[in-house]
Amino acid sequence: MNSPILALRTASAIFGLIGLGHVIRILAATTVNIGGYAIGRRWSVLAVVVLAALCVWLWRVSSGVGKKNEPPAPTPAA
């Protein structure tokens, strides 16, 4: 497998797994405290949206790596 494709798909999978972790946090209704401040679940919803978008985007980019986006050659006139 080509190295850029592997890197993009690995990054996509990591974003997807982190997003899945946020979904689990939302469903489990757990509270996260950082430095004495409670982090609400709405931040996890935002994180899921952003991470899902990054996951899909990188996967789609990895599917198109190496493909040329050249227009088709014109057909010769008879």
C-alpha positions as CSV (number, residue, x, y, z in Angstrom):
1,M,0.0,0.0,0.0
2,N,1.2,3.5,-0.8
3,S,2.5,5.4,2.2
4,P,0.3,8.5,1.8
5,I,-2.8,6.4,1.5
6,L,-1.8,4.4,4.7
7,A,-1.1,7.7,6.6
8,L,-4.5,9.2,5.5
9,R,-6.4,6.1,6.4
10,T,-4.7,5.7,9.7
11,A,-5.5,9.4,10.6
12,S,-9.0,8.8,9.5
13,A,-9.4,5.7,11.7
14,I,-7.9,7.6,14.7
15,F,-10.4,10.5,14.2
16,G,-13.2,7.9,14.0
17,L,-12.2,6.1,17.2
18,I,-11.9,9.3,19.1
19,G,-15.3,10.4,17.8
20,L,-16.7,7.0,18.9
21,G,-15.3,7.7,22.4
22,H,-17.2,11.0,22.5
23,V,-20.4,9.2,21.4
24,I,-20.0,6.7,24.2
25,R,-19.4,9.6,26.7
26,I,-22.6,11.3,25.5
27,L,-24.6,8.1,25.8
28,A,-23.1,7.2,29.2
29,A,-23.8,10.8,30.5
30,T,-20.4,11.0,32.2
31,T,-19.0,14.2,33.6
32,V,-15.5,15.3,32.8
33,N,-13.7,17.7,35.2
34,I,-10.6,19.5,34.1
35,G,-8.9,21.7,36.6
36,G,-12.0,21.9,38.7
37,Y,-14.2,22.9,35.8
38,A,-17.0,20.6,34.5
39,I,-16.9,20.0,30.8
40,G,-20.4,19.7,29.4
41,R,-21.6,17.1,27.0
42,R,-22.4,19.8,24.4
43,W,-18.6,20.0,23.8
44,S,-18.6,16.2,23.0
45,V,-21.4,16.7,20.5
46,L,-19.4,19.4,18.8
47,A,-16.3,17.1,18.9
48,V,-18.3,14.3,17.3
49,V,-19.4,16.5,14.4
50,V,-15.9,17.8,13.8
51,L,-14.2,14.4,14.2
52,A,-16.8,12.7,11.9
53,A,-16.2,15.4,9.2
54,L,-12.4,14.9,9.5
55,C,-12.8,11.1,9.4
56,V,-14.9,11.1,6.3
57,W,-12.9,13.8,4.6
58,L,-9.5,12.1,5.1
59,W,-11.0,8.7,4.0
60,R,-12.3,10.3,0.8
61,V,-9.0,12.0,0.1
62,S,-7.2,8.7,0.6
63,S,-9.4,7.1,-2.0
64,G,-8.5,9.7,-4.5
65,V,-4.7,9.8,-3.9
66,G,-2.8,9.0,-7.1
67,K,-5.7,9.5,-9.4
68,K,-5.3,12.2,-12.0
69,N,-8.2,14.6,-12.3
70,E,-7.4,15.3,-16.0
71,P,-10.3,16.0,-18.4
72,P,-10.8,13.3,-21.0
73,A,-8.9,13.7,-24.3
74,P,-10.9,15.3,-27.1
75,T,-12.0,12.9,-29.8
76,P,-10.5,13.5,-33.2
77,A,-12.8,15.2,-35.7
78,A,-13.6,13.1,-38.7
